[in-house]
Amino acid sequence: MQSAIRLKYIILLLLPVTSFAQQHCIPVDLQCEYLKGPLGIDVAHPRLSWKLQDTRNGAKQTAWQLIVGADSLAVSKGTGNSWQTGQVASAAQLTTYQGEPLQPFTRYYYTVQVWDHNNQPSPLATVNSFETGMMNPPGGAHGWQGAWISDSRDIAIKQAPYFRKTFTISKKIRSARAYIAVAGLYELYFNGKKIGDHRLDPMYTRFDRRTLYVTHDITSQLQNGKNAIGVLLGNGWYNHQSTAVWYFHEAPWRNRPTFCMDVRITYEDGSVETITSGKDWKTALSPVIFNSIYTGEHYDARLEQPGWSEPGFDDKKWKEVIYRSAPSTNIVAQVMQPVRAVETIPAQSIRVFNDTCYVFDLGRNIAGVSNITVKAPAGTVLRLKHGERLRPDGHVDLSNIDVHYRPVGTADPFGTDIFITSGKENESFEPRFNYKGFQYVEVTSSAPVTLTKESLTGYFMHSDVPPVGQFTTSNPTINKIWRATNNSYLSNLYGYPTDCPQREKNGWTGDAHIAVETGLYSFDGITVYEKWLADHQDEQQANGVLPAIIPTSGWGYEWANGPDWTSTIAIIPWNIYLFYGDTTLLSRCYENIKRYVDHIDQLYPTGLTTWGLGDWVPVKSKSPVELTSSIYYFTDARILAKAAGMFGRKADAEKYAALATKIRNAINNKYLNAATGIYGNGVQTELSFPLCWGVVPDTLVSKVAANLAKRVQADSNHLDVGLLGTKSILNALSENGYAELAYTLAARETYPSWGWWIVNGATTLYENWKIDAANDISMNHIMFGEIGAWLYKALGGIKPDAGSAGFKHILLQPYFIKSLNQVEVTHESPYGTIVSSWKRSGRKIVYTVVVPPNSTATLTLGNKVHELVSGRYSFDVSRSR
């Protein structure tokens, strides 16, 4: 058997390295609902969290107290009129607000004090704040004073509508907030200036069951005297005018975009005035003559109305708005990391075919938009076609991403923006209500224009989740794989996780749970996942069934939604618990998981289920759907049993633990040959899947693992797995004594492998192992993204401990791969930064680990186990001959 550490390692030195002396344990990085200073939260008991700054070895927290109040000065001095806990003996760094009932439209300030391992109190943390919004009861909408308004009920109108209203301010303003709920998308303007840097707000939901509103601080945008509000509405997923195979154009909620808004102004004298949406607003059609979240945006600059959102604009020709019913009765705050244009990507090159055709290359594949600046006669039509690859003749090729589009006519070309110029000097265009996946942009013009490489810029857009992980090694290909994985993960995060940003933009469930660990090791994604699991709750049918894509217009309840895909309902809440130590999402989804598991139990009483897609896009060997889906069913039941135990539901814990055992036994009885240690036909997914998910009997783990290693070697040390197998293959090998072989697969640069994509120029992950595949060849897909998590888990050796989640206790077991000279891995956990790095020098390896304050770790090096308290450690490890 190949050992994870092939040669015997001798620990020469265990040296706790203490940095500068520090007298205090200081609470830092205070957050409310996992955000800094959030506006407009609706929850009655928001979560408050903090980290510790303490470099002393053994640093930990023994007690804490929270101080919350509406007076920032009082809170900074240690007095809170809303909640003052006193000293609470606890190591927890996450708690929920339990003070006086929170009032709507109120800013609360909070600080925390902690006691360290010597029971010494810290200084008070820097005061932070959160602000409540409507504070509507669940399912309610009675905090709003404004009306839902629109310009029409005609879903066929192509032009996006403008709205405006003027009002006068005669008193000094203390603060002002705009609360805007929208069915569709919007841009908000005050006095001619766009508010905020969010893109594609509000995030996509099942509009007829849950509507999101966003809160904006507009204090600095208002002025004494006359003011103007401007709103531009886009279709988004609400009024899907493009036609594709998923029938979003037939969505039951579909209508012309509409909005409701309250502008709440608090004056220095304490009085409050609310400016609302209503019949006193006016509307007109905008220069956005067509917009589709799926295909593109068309803009006629000749129709611009300069100053349309400014006070002095003449709107006599504008029309009266109409009232509309609310899209749903459940209007809730959007409390999550927004979509932003996070990175500017200048064009790297330009190919000039002639003076009416240019192709720009960004040098990398992104999701987002392009911005073009041009000087051209009025009425010149520029078509900007976005794609991931080029035809042999150098023109943009869309054939790999337009396959599911079913256009009616030619007016809505796929992946294409259309810009009609006004004739002004150097005018620019950038879509507002669309995004695409692309590397290349082909610009064709109806009249000659002069463009240079600087004429076009790309903007990488995604949910702006803070990075929490870093990874680098001495192998450049591995480093590029990690970056490409992150690029694909972010390219597919737009308020919900998607499969690809060009061809579909759908919330495919299987892709998301396969990639959840990859996402959470590198990014602080909890707010996006909590929002998306609420989408799951909106879409789950009474009998427990979930669709394969979420949100959905109704497609996906009949195909692709077996447990191998829709186990998101259990797997994602469980991983949020593991990474954050927060049971909130798991608790919210408990009954949903239960309904789902019960439904599978009713359909498949034997414990085996054939419901699912199976190992999607395999290299060559197809594993039985019954095997892989039943293992996911087992995983769901096991998660449910663990959750039941955590929540004190003893009967449920016993019931679902027994069900998990029944499923496991059924799988092994049918598929496992106990004498040979082979599952099924013994291909890679069949062997790695039971190992990865804990189905293999303990006494046979080593035999099955050895068979897996032999199978990989028989396959010339190449992958032979599809989507599901990529989740299991590397983990099953490295966790069972074959880390070197797992690394061989991970670092391979010949077909089929992740490295094969990289050496052929990939900057994102692909949908198919074959780069010349005839179909299933999106070039920015996250579904094969588990390798990103494996790099943290195996090369860095960093794993959460389910028994002390959120990295309160860390499991460390790095594998010192022979062909690597250096690995540096960090993960910013809820308790602080975990460091796991090693460097080879001759026959010696120096391994460095940092355990953050208030955490502990179990470090396994070969056959040595070390229990570590917080601090920085250095291990000198030598190999014997």
MIGU-632727 format. One record per residue (C-alpha): x, y, z. Coordinates in steps of 0.1 Angstrom, whole numbers, padded with zeros to 4 digits, always signed. Layout:
// residues N
XYZ...
***
This chain:
// residues 881
+0000+0000+0000+0012+0034-0009+0015+0056+0022+0003+0091+0025+0038+0098+0039+0058+0072+0021+0090+0074+0041+0092+0074+0078+0092+0110+0092+0110+0118+0124+0099+0149+0144+0131+0167+0153+0116+0199+0168+0083+0211+0180+0087+0248+0187+0059+0271+0197+0069+0304+0183+0056+0333+0203+0057+0367+0187+0058+0400+0204+0043+0401+0239+0008+0413+0240-0010+0423+0271-0046+0421+0259-0070+0399+0240-0088+0425+0218-0121+0418+0201-0120+0428+0165-0139+0424+0132-0174+0428+0147-0202+0418+0123-0240+0416+0123-0256+0389+0101-0221+0383+0087-0219+0419+0073-0202+0450+0085-0226+0478+0093-0256+0464+0074-0285+0486+0066-0321+0476+0065-0321+0442+0083-0354+0426+0092-0346+0399+0116-0358+0403+0152-0328+0385+0166-0297+0393+0145-0265+0373+0149-0236+0392+0163-0200+0379+0159-0164+0389+0165-0129+0377+0163-0100+0380+0188-0067+0397+0183-0042+0379+0205-0009+0366+0195-0001+0348+0227+0002+0310+0227-0028+0295+0244-0049+0326+0239-0086+0320+0244-0118+0336+0255-0133+0326+0288-0162+0351+0289-0178+0380+0269-0204+0407+0273-0223+0426+0246-0235+0461+0248-0261+0473+0224-0280+0506+0223-0292+0534+0201-0267+0559+0216-0232+0554+0201-0215+0575+0228-0231+0556+0256-0222+0523+0240-0186+0534+0235-0185+0540+0273-0200+0506+0281-0237+0514+0285-0264+0500+0262-0301+0508+0266-0312+0479+0243-0291+0449+0256-0264+0447+0281-0256+0411+0289-0231+0414+0317-0203+0389+0318-0213+0356+0302-0189+0327+0309-0185+0313+0274-0159+0308+0246-0185+0315+0219-0178+0343+0195-0212+0342+0179-0245+0349+0196-0280+0362+0187-0295+0394+0199-0318+0388+0229-0324+0424+0242-0353+0448+0239-0374+0443+0208-0357+0460+0179-0376+0489+0164-0379+0496+0127-0358+0523+0110-0334+0524+0139-0296+0524+0140-0282+0503+0168-0246+0505+0180-0228+0476+0196-0195+0466+0212-0181+0436+0229-0157+0430+0258-0140+0397+0264-0121+0380+0291-0089+0361+0282-0074+0329+0294-0061+0347+0325-0096+0360+0331-0084+0395+0323-0109+0418+0306-0102+0433+0272-0108+0469+0262-0142+0475+0246-0141+0468+0209-0145+0496+0184-0182+0504+0182-0200+0490+0152-0236+0494+0141-0265+0478+0123-0297+0494+0111-0331+0479+0110-0354+0482+0080-0392+0476+0078-0390+0448+0104-0421+0433+0088-0435+0401+0104-0429+0370+0084-0450+0371+0052-0461+0407+0060-0458+0439+0040-0474+0464+0062-0444+0486+0070-0446+0502+0035-0464+0534+0028-0457+0535-0009-0477+0519-0036-0466+0494-0063-0464+0513-0096-0454+0507-0132-0459+0521-0166-0478+0492-0181-0490+0456-0178-0478+0448-0213-0450+0422-0211-0442+0427-0248-0430+0462-0245-0393+0462-0252-0381+0496-0239-0372+0499-0202-0392+0525-0183-0380+0556-0166-0398+0569-0135-0393+0602-0117-0407+0624-0089-0397+0657-0074-0400+0669-0038-0388+0698-0017-0368+0698+0015-0368+0729+0037-0353+0716+0069-0319+0703+0079-0315+0666+0073-0301+0642+0099-0304+0611+0078-0322+0597+0048-0329+0562+0035-0344+0549+0004-0362+0515+0007-0370+0500-0027-0386+0467-0035-0386+0457-0071-0400+0429-0093-0373+0430-0120-0341+0450-0118-0334+0487-0111-0311+0516-0110-0318+0543-0085-0309+0580-0090-0311+0611-0068-0305+0645-0083-0289+0631-0114-0265+0607-0096-0267+0569-0095-0270+0556-0060-0245+0529-0049-0223+0505-0067-0245+0474-0067-0253+0456-0099-0284+0436-0109-0303+0445-0077-0325+0430-0063-0312+0394-0064-0333+0368-0083-0360+0350-0063-0392+0332-0070-0410+0366-0074-0445+0355-0066-0434+0340-0033-0406+0363-0020-0397+0398-0031-0365+0415-0019-0360+0451-0010-0328+0470-0007-0319+0499+0016-0298+0528+0005-0282+0556+0026-0290+0587+0005-0283+0613+0032-0255+0630+0012-0274+0629-0021-0303+0651-0009-0302+0689-0008-0321+0718+0005-0348+0729-0019-0360+0709-0048-0349+0672-0052-0356+0646-0078-0358+0608-0077-0352+0587-0108-0358+0550-0112-0349+0529-0143-0364+0494-0143-0350+0463-0161-0366+0430-0168-0342+0406-0151-0358+0372-0146-0392+0388-0138-0402+0396-0174-0381+0372-0194-0386+0381-0230-0360+0357-0245-0370+0322-0253-0350+0292-0242-0356+0256-0233-0363+0264-0196-0395+0283-0204-0388+0314-0183-0408+0334-0208-0438+0314-0195-0430+0319-0158-0462+0322-0137-0450+0355-0121-0442+0372-0154-0452+0408-0158-0439+0442-0167-0414+0453-0141-0428+0472-0111-0415+0487-0079-0425+0502-0045-0404+0528-0027-0403+0547+0006-0378+0575+0010-0376+0581+0048-0361+0614+0058-0353+0622+0094-0347+0659+0101-0325+0674+0128-0356+0685+0147-0366+0648+0151-0395+0649+0126-0398+0623+0099-0411+0627+0063-0417+0598+0040-0417+0603+0002-0435+0574-0014-0441+0558-0048-0476+0566-0060-0497+0583-0087-0478+0615-0084-0449+0599-0102-0444+0602-0139-0430+0577-0164-0415+0576-0199-0396+0550-0220-0358+0551-0218-0329+0546-0243-0327+0510-0231-0347+0497-0260-0344+0461-0250-0329+0442-0221-0326+0405-0213-0307+0390-0184-0301+0360-0207-0291+0374-0241-0280+0410-0241-0290+0447-0239-0298+0472-0267-0293+0509-0262-0302+0538-0285-0283+0569-0273-0304+0591-0296-0333+0586-0272-0314+0599-0241-0331+0625-0221-0303+0645-0204-0312+0654-0168-0341+0630-0166-0334+0624-0129-0326+0660-0120-0350+0685-0103-0352+0709-0132-0360+0685-0159-0391+0692-0180-0413+0661-0177-0445+0676-0192-0445+0650-0220-0441+0621-0195-0471+0600-0187-0489+0591-0155-0479+0558-0138-0503+0530-0130-0510+0511-0098-0500+0474-0097-0506+0447-0072-0476+0435-0052-0458+0406-0069-0459+0387-0035-0470+0393+0000-0436+0383+0014-0414+0414+0010-0381+0409+0029-0348+0427+0032-0319+0418+0009-0292+0412+0035-0263+0398+0016-0231+0406-0003-0242+0424-0034-0231+0419-0070-0205+0444-0080-0180+0451-0108-0151+0438-0088-0123+0438-0112-0114+0459-0143-0100+0438-0172-0084+0458-0200-0084+0443-0234-0051+0425-0240-0052+0426-0278-0073+0437-0307-0076+0422-0342-0087+0445-0369-0105+0428-0398-0115+0461-0414-0129+0494-0403-0163+0479-0394-0151+0447-0376-0128+0443-0346-0122+0414-0322-0110+0422-0287-0094+0396-0264-0095+0402-0226-0068+0375-0222-0090+0355-0197-0125+0342-0193-0148+0362-0171-0184+0368-0162-0196+0404-0164-0199+0431-0190-0179+0451-0215-0177+0488-0219-0170+0504-0252-0161+0540-0260-0165+0552-0296-0168+0583-0318-0192+0577-0346-0219+0595-0366-0254+0595-0350-0273+0563-0358-0243+0541-0362-0252+0506-0350-0225+0487-0331-0231+0450-0323-0209+0436-0295-0209+0398-0297-0195+0381-0266-0180+0346-0267-0155+0322-0251-0137+0311-0282-0129+0320-0317-0135+0303-0350-0105+0293-0371-0110+0326-0391-0106+0346-0359-0142+0356-0355-0162+0350-0323-0177+0315-0321-0209+0311-0300-0217+0275-0309-0206+0262-0275-0229+0285-0255-0261+0292-0276-0273+0256-0279-0302+0260-0255-0314+0293-0270-0347+0291-0290-0349+0326-0306-0380+0339-0323-0367+0359-0351-0334+0377-0353-0340+0408-0331-0325+0393-0299-0291+0378-0308-0275+0357-0282-0246+0371-0261-0249+0404-0280-0253+0440-0270-0264+0466-0295-0254+0502-0292-0268+0529-0314-0247+0561-0312-0259+0596-0307-0230+0612-0325-0215+0627-0294-0178+0629-0288-0164+0596-0274-0196+0582-0261-0196+0550-0240-0220+0521-0235-0221+0495-0209-0252+0472-0202-0271+0478-0169-0294+0447-0168-0274+0419-0183-0242+0400-0178-0224+0374-0199-0196+0349-0198-0168+0358-0223-0132+0363-0232-0137+0378-0267-0159+0406-0279-0165+0410-0317-0176+0445-0325-0192+0451-0359-0204+0485-0370-0229+0497-0396-0204+0524-0406-0167+0527-0404-0153+0535-0370-0118+0537-0355-0112+0515-0325-0081+0508-0305-0072+0482-0279-0081+0508-0253-0116+0513-0267-0131+0483-0249-0128+0472-0212-0142+0442-0194-0156+0442-0159-0156+0410-0139-0188+0410-0119-0200+0386-0092-0214+0386-0057-0187+0405-0038-0180+0378-0013-0148+0386+0007-0119+0363+0001-0109+0341+0031-0084+0317+0016-0050+0318-0001-0032+0290-0017+0002+0286-0035+0027+0259-0042+0059+0253-0060+0039+0239-0090+0027+0266-0113+0001+0244-0129-0015+0236-0095-0015+0273-0087-0033+0281-0120-0059+0253-0113-0066+0270-0080-0070+0304-0096-0091+0290-0125-0114+0272-0099-0119+0304-0080-0126+0323-0113-0153+0298-0122-0168+0299-0087-0170+0337-0087-0182+0338-0123-0211+0316-0112-0221+0336-0081-0248+0362-0088-0269+0362-0057-0273+0324-0062-0248+0298-0074-0251+0290-0111-0236+0264-0134-0223+0287-0162-0226+0325-0168-0232+0324-0205-0253+0295-0218-0277+0291-0189-0272+0312-0157-0293+0286-0140-0291+0277-0103-0282+0240-0109-0283+0223-0076-0258+0195-0082-0231+0219-0094-0236+0240-0063-0233+0213-0036-0203+0198-0054-0185+0232-0052-0197+0244-0018-0165+0234+0001-0144+0250-0027-0164+0282-0023-0162+0283+0015-0125+0276+0018-0118+0306-0004-0147+0330+0001-0171+0342+0029-0202+0330+0011-0227+0324+0039-0250+0353+0030-0254+0340-0006-0261+0304+0005-0286+0315+0032-0305+0335+0005-0304+0306-0019-0316+0280+0006-0346+0304+0012-0351+0300-0025-0352+0262-0020-0379+0266+0006-0399+0287-0018-0396+0261-0045-0401+0229-0025-0434+0212-0031-0456+0200-0002-0445+0164-0007-0408+0174-0004-0398+0174-0041-0373+0201-0052-0365+0212-0088-0331+0207-0103-0326+0244-0109-0335+0270-0082-0352+0294-0087-0373+0280-0115-0403+0290-0136-0415+0254-0132-0388+0235-0152-0368+0208-0134-0394+0190-0112-0395+0161-0137-0358+0157-0147-0324+0160-0131-0338+0165-0096-0329+0133-0078-0308+0132-0046-0276+0134-0065-0286+0170-0075-0311+0183-0050-0293+0171-0019-0283+0208-0017-0312+0210+0008-0291+0190+0033-0255+0193+0022-0252+0231+0020-0267+0238+0054-0244+0211+0069-0214+0227+0053-0224+0261+0065-0225+0246+0100-0191+0230+0096-0174+0262+0083-0191+0287+0105-0202+0268+0136-0236+0283+0130-0267+0261+0132-0291+0288+0120-0294+0276+0084-0295+0239+0094-0323+0247+0118-0343+0267+0092-0340+0239+0067-0346+0210+0091-0382+0204+0082-0374+0208+0045-0347+0182+0048-0371+0159+0066-0398+0163+0040-0373+0155+0013-0359+0124+0030-0393+0112+0039-0405+0115+0003-0375+0094-0010-0383+0069+0017-0419+0066+0006-0409+0062-0031-0380+0038-0025-0387+0017+0007-0359-0007+0000-0333+0020+0007-0320+0021-0029-0331+0048-0053-0327+0051-0090-0338+0088-0090-0311+0110-0105-0288+0119-0133-0257+0099-0122-0221+0107-0129-0226+0135-0154-0202+0139-0183-0178+0111-0174-0146+0104-0192-0156+0069-0203-0170+0047-0175-0206+0053-0164-0214+0043-0128-0249+0031-0118-0272+0059-0110-0287+0037-0082-0253+0035-0065-0245+0072-0066-0280+0085-0058-0285+0060-0030-0252+0072-0015-0265+0108-0016-0298+0096+0000-0277+0080+0027-0258+0112+0032-0290+0132+0035-0304+0108+0061-0272+0109+0081-0271+0147+0081-0307+0147+0092-0300+0123+0120-0270+0145+0132-0291+0177+0130-0319+0160+0150-0294+0151+0177-0281+0187+0178-0316+0201+0181-0327+0177+0208-0351+0158+0186-0343+0124+0200-0370+0104+0182-0360+0119+0149-0323+0112+0156-0330+0076+0162-0353+0072+0133-0330+0088+0107-0299+0071+0120-0317+0038+0116-0327+0049+0081-0292+0058+0072-0280+0024+0084-0307+0007+0064-0296+0026+0032-0260+0019+0038-0267-0018+0043-0288-0019+0011-0260-0003-0009-0234-0027+0004-0256-0057+0000-0261-0050-0036-0230-0034-0048-0201-0045-0025-0183-0078-0031-0169-0082+0005-0145-0109-0006-0128-0088-0032-0134-0053-0018-0149-0042-0052-0181-0021-0057-0199-0028-0089-0176-0031-0118-0148-0015-0099-0144+0017-0119-0132+0049-0102-0165+0065-0092-0179+0032-0080-0149+0027-0057-0142+0063-0046-0178+0073-0039-0185+0048-0011-0151+0057+0004-0157+0094+0003-0191+0094+0018-0185+0068+0045-0205+0039+0031-0177+0013+0032-0176-0010+0062-0147-0001+0085-0131-0035+0081-0130-0031+0043-0118+0005+0039-0082-0004+0033-0091-0031+0008-0115-0009-0012-0089+0019-0011-0062-0004-0024-0086-0015-0052-0092+0022-0061-0055+0029-0063-0050-0002-0086-0079+0010-0107-0064+0045-0111-0030+0029-0120-0047+0006-0145-0062+0037-0161-0026+0050-0166-0029+0073-0136-0056+0093-0153-0091+0103-0143-0121+0083-0153-0149+0101-0135-0177+0125-0142-0192+0153-0121-0200+0131-0090-0167+0112-0092-0147+0144-0091-0161+0151-0057-0149+0118-0044-0118+0106-0063-0091+0128-0048-0105+0128-0013-0110+0090-0013-0074+0085-0023-0057+0111+0000-0077+0102+0031-0070+0065+0027-0032+0064+0023-0028+0074-0014-0021+0111-0013+0008+0109-0038-0015+0092-0063-0042+0117-0057-0017+0145-0063-0006+0127-0095-0042+0130-0108-0046+0166-0096-0013+0178-0112-0017+0158-0144-0013+0179-0176-0024+0154-0202-0060+0145-0211-0082+0140-0191-0073+0164-0163-0077+0199-0149-0041+0206-0159-0050+0196-0195-0073+0225-0196-0046+0248-0181-0018+0239-0205-0043+0246-0233-0049+0281-0221-0078+0278-0197-0083+0305-0171-0115+0290-0158-0128+0254-0155-0146+0237-0184-0177+0216-0186-0161+0187-0204-0128+0169-0201-0125+0171-0239-0116+0206-0250-0129+0198-0285-0161+0182-0274-0191+0186-0297-0214+0195-0268-0214+0202-0230-0185+0225-0236-0191+0256-0217-0157+0270-0209-0166+0285-0175-0183+0259-0154-0179+0252-0117-0192+0216-0117-0157+0200-0117-0146+0224-0090-0140+0201-0060-0103+0202-0067-0102+0237-0052-0114+0223-0018-0091+0193-0020-0060+0215-0023-0069+0230+0011-0079+0197+0026-0049+0176+0014-0020+0198+0006-0028+0222+0034-0044+0195+0055-0071+0220+0069-0105+0205+0079-0133+0215+0102-0143+0192+0130-0180+0185+0131-0178+0180+0168-0165+0215+0174-0175+0232+0142-0165+0266+0127-0129+0256+0131-0133+0260+0169-0113+0228+0167-0092+0223+0136-0082+0190+0121-0047+0193+0105-0031+0166+0084-0010+0179+0055+0004+0156+0030+0041+0163+0021+0040+0154-0016+0074+0143-0028+0074+0163-0061+0064+0196-0043+0090+0218-0026+0066+0243-0010+0029+0247+0000+0014+0278+0017-0022+0277+0027-0043+0301+0048-0080+0301+0057-0097+0329+0075-0120+0310+0099-0146+0325+0122-0119+0325+0149-0091+0340+0128-0064+0330+0103-0054+0294+0101-0019+0289+0085-0006+0256+0072+0026+0258+0052+0056+0237+0045+0088+0240+0027+0113+0213+0016+0150+0219+0021+0171+0189+0012+0160+0160+0034+0142+0183+0058+0107+0198+0057+0099+0228+0078+0062+0228+0086+0046+0259+0101+0011+0261+0115-0009+0290+0131-0039+0281+0153-0060+0313+0158-0070+0325+0192-0097+0306+0210-0092+0276+0187-0074+0243+0192-0061+0218+0167-0052+0182+0163-0022+0178+0140-0014+0145+0125+0021+0141+0110+0027+0105+0099+0019+0084+0129+0024+0113+0154-0005+0132+0168-0001+0166+0184-0028+0185+0203-0022+0222+0198-0036+0253+0216-0037+0286+0198-0004+0300+0187+0023+0297+0160+0043+0265+0157+0072+0253+0137+0080+0216+0131+0113+0204+0116+0106+0171+0099+0133+0149+0085+0131+0117+0065+0150+0086+0074+0165+0065+0046
***
